[in-house]
């Protein structure tokens, strides 16, 4: 392992002190030589005192020069220690004079940049969280208001069909509340994703069926027929988070399904590509405008479809991409206006926990 500073660099940083020592030794030798050259057997007492005083004087000159050269750095360190805040103290240290000080300055600057980048990321995440919370509260007021309005109707004045219609409406609004709560909880859990992760081999076809069954009422209401074209394949993933991702994709497909006569299809197709497993979720929806397509995974981006829909938060696909990235899956989207959208998830056959360990190290 290479040392942080070579011996030559160490000596170079102390050139002034070394030169003053050599100069003092040279003068001492010169005085002794002069005493011996005039016939004395030993240096005179006065000469020794002279040598001592001269050596101290030369050493003081060297120390004063060295201190003067580094005084600005020491003053900056004092100001940083006493006056600067914890976040910007490195900005005060701008004039290192030795290699050791330059190394220290570079180390502190790198640490400062890392700290500021992390702080900026945390602030952006907090702003996103606050913005999403405000949007979520605003959107959740709608189903609450609808439920409140529906329950104000006198039940004894309703016949059987009206009562059933009322209960269906309440159930639909309750489902909207449940989906909103699930999204909010998932957003909160993303910050501590590793603590809420249970990796294992999952039968992808069974997970798809489970998601379809959980959204059965909405699919039937919108006359959407789900088709699963898949064999029994095993993928490494987290069941709860994978369920969340697929649920978001199904919810989006239902929300933006094209209004046409007869039933619509929502197809789940699983295929192999080399050592990977691909899952295509294809709908017959209204599609996504080409100019919106590059930004559909951005936070709070609703696009043309979201503005028409009214209750879009712009967080669904953003959370999907975040979860997939943490799970080690890749996700892409393709779409054509008035034809439909296909979302493709790619599962690597390499065990996911190995990928997570690689990222942690």
C-alpha positions in Angstrom: 0.0 0.0 0.0 1.4 3.4 -1.0 2.0 5.9 1.9 0.0 9.1 2.0 3.3 11.0 1.8 6.7 9.8 0.6 9.9 10.5 2.6 11.1 13.0 0.0 7.8 14.9 0.2 8.0 14.9 4.0 11.6 16.3 3.8 10.5 18.9 1.2 7.8 20.2 3.5 10.5 20.9 6.2 13.2 22.4 3.9 13.5 25.6 5.8 14.1 23.9 9.2 16.6 21.5 7.6 18.5 24.3 5.9 18.8 26.3 9.0 20.1 23.3 10.9 22.7 22.7 8.2 23.7 26.3 8.2 24.1 26.4 11.9 26.3 23.2 11.8 28.4 24.7 9.0 29.0 27.9 10.9 29.9 25.9 14.0 32.4 23.8 12.0 33.8 27.0 10.5 34.4 28.6 13.9 36.0 25.5 15.3 38.2 25.2 12.2 39.4 28.8 12.6 40.3 28.2 16.2 42.3 25.1 15.3 44.0 26.8 12.4 45.6 29.4 14.7 47.2 26.7 16.8 44.7 26.1 19.5 44.1 22.4 20.5 40.4 23.0 21.4 37.9 25.7 20.5 37.9 28.6 22.8 35.2 29.1 25.4 34.2 32.4 23.8 33.9 30.6 20.4 31.5 28.0 21.8 29.3 30.7 23.3 29.4 32.5 19.9 28.5 29.3 18.1 25.5 28.8 20.4 24.2 32.3 20.0 24.7 32.2 16.3 23.0 28.8 15.9 20.0 30.0 18.0 19.8 33.2 15.9 19.8 31.2 12.6 17.2 28.8 13.9 15.0 31.7 15.0 15.3 33.2 11.5 14.2 29.8 10.0 11.3 29.4 12.4 10.1 33.0 11.8 10.3 32.5 8.1 8.4 29.2 8.3 5.7 30.7 10.6 5.3 33.7 8.3 4.8 31.4 5.4 2.1 29.4 7.2 0.6 32.1 9.3 -2.3 32.8 6.9 -3.3 29.1 7.0 -3.2 29.0 10.8 -5.3 32.2 10.9 -7.8 30.7 8.5 -8.0 27.6 10.6 -8.7 29.7 13.7 -11.4 31.7 12.0 -13.0 28.4 10.7 -12.9 27.0 14.2 -14.4 30.0 16.0 -16.6 31.8 13.4 -17.6 29.6 10.5 -20.7 27.4 10.6 -20.5 23.6 10.5 -21.4 23.5 6.9 -19.0 26.1 5.3 -15.8 25.9 7.4 -13.8 24.5 4.5 -14.5 27.7 2.5 -12.3 29.6 5.0 -9.3 27.4 4.3 -8.0 28.7 1.0 -4.3 29.2 1.3 -2.4 25.9 2.1 1.4 26.3 1.9 2.7 22.8 2.5 1.9 19.5 0.8 0.4 18.2 4.1 -1.9 21.2 4.3 -2.9 20.9 0.6 -3.7 17.2 1.2 -5.8 18.1 4.2 -7.5 20.9 2.2 -8.4 18.5 -0.6 -9.7 16.0 1.9 -11.9 18.5 3.7 -13.1 19.9 0.3 -14.1 16.5 -0.9 -15.9 15.8 2.4 -17.6 19.2 2.2 -18.9 18.5 -1.4 -20.1 15.1 -0.3 -21.9 16.6 2.6 -23.5 19.3 0.5 -24.6 16.8 -2.2 -26.2 14.6 0.5 -27.9 17.7 2.1 -29.2 18.8 -1.3 -30.6 15.3 -2.0 -32.3 15.2 1.4 -33.8 18.6 0.8 -35.1 17.6 -2.7 -36.6 14.4 -1.2 -38.2 16.4 1.5 -39.7 18.9 -0.9 -41.0 16.0 -3.0 -42.5 14.4 0.1 -44.2 17.6 1.2 -45.5 18.3 -2.3 -46.8 14.8 -2.7 -48.4 14.9 0.7 -50.2 18.1 -0.2 -51.4 16.6 -3.5 -52.5 13.4 -1.8 -54.5 15.2 0.9 -56.2 17.3 -1.9 -57.1 14.2 -3.9 -58.3 12.2 -0.9 -60.8 15.0 0.0 -62.8 14.0 -3.1 -63.7 10.4 -2.1 -64.3 11.5 1.5 -66.6 14.3 0.3 -68.4 11.8 -2.0 -68.9 9.3 0.8 -70.1 12.0 3.1 -72.6 13.2 0.5 -73.8 9.7 -0.3 -74.4 8.8 3.4 -76.5 11.9 3.9 -79.3 10.3 1.8 -82.1 8.9 3.9 -81.8 5.1 3.5 -85.5 4.5 4.3 -86.5 6.4 1.2 -84.4 4.2 -1.2 -85.6 1.1 -2.9 -83.4 -2.0 -3.2 -81.7 -1.1 -6.5 -81.0 2.5 -5.3 -79.5 1.1 -2.0 -77.3 -1.3 -4.0 -76.2 1.6 -6.2 -75.4 3.7 -3.1 -73.4 0.9 -1.5 -71.4 0.3 -4.8 -70.6 4.0 -5.0 -69.4 4.0 -1.3 -67.3 0.9 -2.0 -65.7 2.5 -5.0 -64.8 5.6 -3.1 -63.5 3.5 -0.3 -61.3 1.7 -2.8 -59.9 5.0 -4.0 -59.1 5.9 -0.4 -57.4 2.5 0.1 -55.3 2.9 -3.0 -54.3 6.4 -1.9 -53.3 5.2 1.5 -51.3 2.3 0.0 -49.4 4.8 -2.2 -48.7 7.1 0.7 -47.4 4.2 2.9 -45.2 2.9 0.1 -43.7 6.4 -0.4 -42.9 6.5 3.3 -41.3 3.0 3.2 -39.0 3.9 0.3 -36.8 5.8 2.7 -36.1 2.7 4.7 -36.4 0.3 1.8 -33.8 -2.2 2.9 -35.5 -2.7 6.3 -38.8 -3.6 4.5 -37.3 -6.0 2.0 -37.9 -9.8 1.9 -36.2 -11.3 -1.2 -37.2 -14.7 -2.5 -38.0 -16.7 -5.5 -41.5 -15.9 -6.8 -43.7 -17.5 -9.3 -44.4 -14.5 -11.5 -47.6 -16.0 -13.0 -49.0 -16.4 -9.5 -48.1 -12.8 -8.5 -49.9 -11.5 -11.7 -53.0 -13.6 -10.9 -53.0 -12.2 -7.3 -52.9 -8.6 -8.6 -55.6 -9.3 -11.2 -57.9 -10.8 -8.4 -57.3 -7.8 -6.2 -58.4 -5.5 -8.9 -61.2 -7.7 -10.2 -64.0 -5.3 -9.3 -62.5 -2.4 -11.2 -61.6 -4.5 -14.2 -65.2 -5.8 -14.4 -66.7 -2.4 -14.0 -64.7 -1.0 -16.9 -65.2 -4.1 -19.0 -61.6 -5.0 -19.2 -60.6 -8.6 -19.8 -57.2 -9.5 -18.4 -55.1 -12.1 -20.3 -52.1 -13.8 -18.8 -49.7 -15.3 -21.4 -47.1 -16.8 -19.1 -45.5 -20.1 -18.1 -44.5 -20.8 -14.5 -41.3 -18.9 -14.2 -39.4 -18.0 -11.0 -37.9 -14.5 -10.5 -36.0 -13.1 -7.6 -37.9 -10.2 -6.1 -39.9 -9.0 -3.1 -43.5 -10.1 -3.2 -45.0 -7.0 -1.6 -43.1 -4.5 -3.6 -43.6 -6.4 -6.9 -47.3 -6.5 -6.1 -47.2 -2.7 -5.5 -45.5 -2.2 -8.9 -48.0 -4.3 -10.8 -51.0 -2.8 -9.0 -49.8 0.7 -10.1 -49.5 -0.5 -13.7 -53.0 -2.1 -13.6 -54.5 1.0 -12.0 -53.0 3.2 -14.7 -54.3 0.9 -17.4 -57.8 1.1 -16.0 -57.7 4.9 -15.5 -56.5 5.6 -19.0 -58.3 2.8 -20.9 -59.8 3.9 -24.2 -63.6 4.2 -24.3 -64.8 1.9 -26.9 -67.7 -0.6 -27.5 -67.3 -4.1 -26.1 -64.6 -5.4 -23.8 -61.1 -4.1 -23.7 -58.0 -6.3 -23.0 -55.2 -6.0 -20.5 -52.4 -8.5 -21.4 -49.6 -9.8 -19.2 -47.0 -11.5 -21.4 -43.9 -13.2 -19.9 -41.0 -14.3 -22.1 -37.4 -15.1 -21.9 -34.6 -13.0 -23.4 -31.2 -14.7 -22.9 -30.6 -15.0 -19.2 -33.4 -12.5 -18.3 -37.2 -12.7 -17.9 -39.3 -10.0 -19.5 -42.8 -9.1 -18.4 -44.9 -7.0 -20.8 -48.1 -5.3 -19.5 -50.0 -4.2 -22.5 -53.3 -2.2 -22.6 -55.7 -0.8 -25.2 -55.7 2.7 -23.6 -55.6 6.2 -24.9 -51.8 6.1 -25.2 -49.2 8.7 -24.3 -48.3 11.7 -26.3 -44.7 11.4 -27.8 -43.6 14.6 -26.2 -44.7 13.3 -22.8 -43.2 9.8 -23.1 -39.6 10.7 -22.0 -40.9 12.3 -18.7 -43.5 9.8 -17.6 -41.2 8.5 -14.8 -40.5 12.0 -13.4 -42.0 12.9 -10.1 -45.3 14.9 -10.3 -45.3 14.8 -14.1 -49.0 14.3 -15.2 -48.8 15.1 -18.9 -51.7 15.7 -21.2 -53.6 12.6 -19.9 -53.2 13.5 -16.3 -54.5 17.0 -16.8 -57.6 15.6 -18.5 -58.1 13.0 -15.8 -58.0 15.6 -13.0 -57.1 13.3 -10.1 -53.6 12.3 -11.3 -50.8 12.9 -8.8 -47.9 12.2 -11.1 -46.3 9.9 -8.6 -47.5 6.4 -9.6 -44.9 5.7 -12.3 -42.2 7.6 -10.4 -42.7 5.3 -7.5 -42.7 2.3 -9.8 -39.3 3.3 -11.3 -37.9 3.9 -7.8 -39.0 0.6 -6.5 -37.8 -1.3 -9.6 -34.4 0.4 -9.3 -34.1 -0.7 -5.7 -35.2 -4.2 -6.6 -32.6 -4.5 -9.3 -35.2 -4.6 -12.1 -35.3 -2.4 -15.1 -38.5 -0.8 -16.5 -39.3 0.8 -19.8 -42.4 2.1 -21.5 -43.6 2.4 -25.1 -46.9 3.9 -26.3 -48.9 5.1 -29.3 -51.7 7.6 -29.1 -55.1 6.0 -29.4 -53.6 2.5 -29.6 -52.3 1.7 -26.2 -49.3 1.4 -23.9 -46.8 -1.4 -23.1 -44.7 -1.3 -20.0 -41.8 -3.8 -19.9 -40.1 -5.0 -16.7 -36.8 -6.9 -16.9 -35.9 -9.5 -14.3 -32.3 -10.6 -14.2 -31.7 -14.2 -13.4 -28.8 -13.4 -11.1 -30.0 -13.5 -7.5 -31.2 -10.1 -6.5 -29.7 -10.1 -3.0 -26.3 -10.4 -4.7 -27.0 -7.2 -6.6 -28.1 -5.5 -3.4 -24.9 -6.5 -1.6 -22.8 -5.2 -4.6 -24.5 -1.8 -4.3 -24.1 -1.7 -0.5 -20.3 -2.4 -0.9 
